[in-house]
Amino acid sequence: MPQIPSAATTGTWTEEEIRQQPASWIRSLNNIDNLRSSIDSFLTPLLCKNDLRIVLTGAGTSAFIGNIIAPWLASHTGKNISAIPTTDLVTNPMDYFSPAHPLLLISFARSGNSPESVAAVELANQFVPESYHLSITCNEAGSLYQNAVDSDNAYALLMPAETHDRGFAMTSSITTMMASCLAVFAPETIGSRTFRDVADRCQAILASLGDFRHDVFGNEPWKRIVYLGSGGLQGAARESALKVLELTAGKLAAFYDSPTGFRHGPKSLVDKETLVVVFISSHPYTRQYDLDLLAELRRDRQALRVVAIAAENDPVIEAGPHILLPPSRPFIDMEQSFCFLMYAQVFALSQSLNMGNTPDTPSASGTVNRVVQGVVIHPWQD
């Protein structure tokens, strides 16, 4: 089983929280095994409802959990599962909450104190007569967790205490909540035993990246980065871009897209100061599209550097800068997303350090905060 390292070489909470992830995942999944009876008692009657709608929600990074896991989870379970951020639910509840169908709102939150997280639950109860809640959070003292514990229509699932990340950027919190939700709904694929392969592979990735001070993708004067991924990997690309923006306080501009979508306009942003990172799918069909775009970007010779990250080699991949994941059994993209996020988190941290930022508190102006501030929740009136 992966072990939490004793100390961070950069002296930051952010590094500690990146390094602790594999061990935290297994700890959380073991806890879910212990709670399986009570989890099933809550969920089984709901999942038997043919018209049940399941919405994965959160704000910022917590919202991206849904972007990453919803496509695979919907396909795997055959359930009506979608991802909608709390930031959309609170401004337009009339567009997203339908009283016609039972609703299971799955709320992800590190602190559980973001105003939108609490308000989304309240609005769901207000709009949908038959609403239920699964709150997956890292803070036992947070409003989201405490409200769920006190509610008859909710189940509160608490992550290991160390995943309540102290650093500004969410790292171990997002991946542990991701793994835990997957284990709740697809335990035969993402469970305490099968997921050890993912934890071991990610531990090998983190070990290979040394002291986290060196650039993961090279050492060149780029001023913008683009992450590309297909399907749920687009969600991982989005989270990867946010990590760069957060930890560099916007000094390194970051973007995301799908490989196929990138051609339709966004590709215009690529210039001689741009780093492009392509997450290569493990699915043989999807992989073809990723490789097509990878080859195209390299032929264009517009980007400063185009890096592919993949589990398996290919002539297209090895024709330019690339990273191959450490050896393991074949992974589906859902599992592979955890591996890709390891590289992205460490890259963002190294860029923050290289720019002279303080990664744990990168926003010197104080205009961006660990728990969002300044949000006014306006009551809904019919």
PyMOL commands that set and color helices and strands:
alter all, ss='L'
color gray80, all
select helices_A, chain A and resi 13-19+21-47+61-77+86-89+93-96+115-127+143-149+161-163+172-185+196-208+232-247+259-262+266-269+284-300+315-318+333-354
alter helices_A, ss='H'
color red, helices_A
select strands_A, chain A and resi 53-57+80-83+103-109+131-137+154-158+224-228+253-257+274-279+305-310+322-324
alter strands_A, ss='S'
color yellow, strands_A
deselect
rebuild
show_as cartoon
